[in-house]
Amino acid sequence: MKKIINKIVNNYLKKFPNEYERLSNFISYLDCHEDNEITDWNNFEGHIVASGFVYSKEDKKFLVLYHNDMKMYVYPGGHIDSSDTDPESATRRELEEETCLNNLNNYIINNDKLIPLDIDTHIIKKNERLNLPPHYHFDFRYLYLIDKIQDISIDKDESRDYKWIDIEELSTITNCTVIVPKIRKIIERL
C-alpha cells in the first residue's frame, strides 16, 4: 500500500503544488513508517483513512452522518482494510457500508481516479467508548456525485442519523475549511 500511497501523494502534489508544506508532516510520517504501519488502526501515532463527500447535483446538497463516538455530523469514511487495494476503493467500501449507496461517480482529477480532492491531517480525540488514545488521521478525501438525493440506510453501530446539507453548512463542519473552496469551484461548474 505504501508504494501506491507515495504515488498518489506525488500526483496530488503535481495538481496542488502549493500544498507541499501542508502535507510535510504526512510526508515525514510516510518516510518513517513501514508499509504495514501506515494503515494499521492500532498505530496511535496515526494512520491513513479514506473518506468521501457525496454531492447530489440536482438538490445541491451533501450527505453527512451523525457519528456516535465523535458526537457530531461528519462526512462518511473510515479505515483502510487489508483487503482494500487503494484509498479510493476503501472510500467506496466505507460509503457502501455506512450508507448503502453504491451508484457513486468519483469526481476524477487529472484523469486519475486515485488522486483525492484533498489530503487532510487531523487529530482524533480520545475515544472513551473504545478507550483509544488521541491519534492522527491522514485522510484521503474524495468527491462523489449522484444525480439526486436518495434515502440511505446507515450503520447504526457508527451513526445514529444523517442529513443532506448545503455547502454553507458543510463549511461549518470540523476539518472542512480547506476542502470547501475546492468543492465550491467544482460544483459551480456542474
LINDA-V491251 format. One line per field, one symbol per residue. phi: phi as a letter, one per 30 degrees, with the letter a starting at -180 (. if undefined). burial: b if it has 16 or more other C-alpha atoms within 10 Angstrom, else e. Layout:
# LINDA-V491251
phi: ???
burial: ???
This chain:
# LINDA-V491251
phi: .dddeedddddddddbddceddceddddeddcbdedddcdecdddkadbbbbcccdddchbcdbcdddddhadbddllddcddddadddddeddddddbidbcccddcchhbdddddabccbccdecddchcdeaccccdcccbcbdbebdbcddddcbcabacbddddedcdeiceddedddeddddcd
burial: bbeebeebbbbbbeeeeeebeebeebeebbeeeeeebbbbbeeeebbbbbbbbbbbeeebbbbbbbbeeeeebbbbbbbbbeeeebbbbbbbbbbbbbbebeebebbebeeeebbbbbbbbeeeeeeeeeeeeebbbbbbbbbbbbeebeeeebbeeebeebebbebeebeeeebeeebbeebeeeeeee
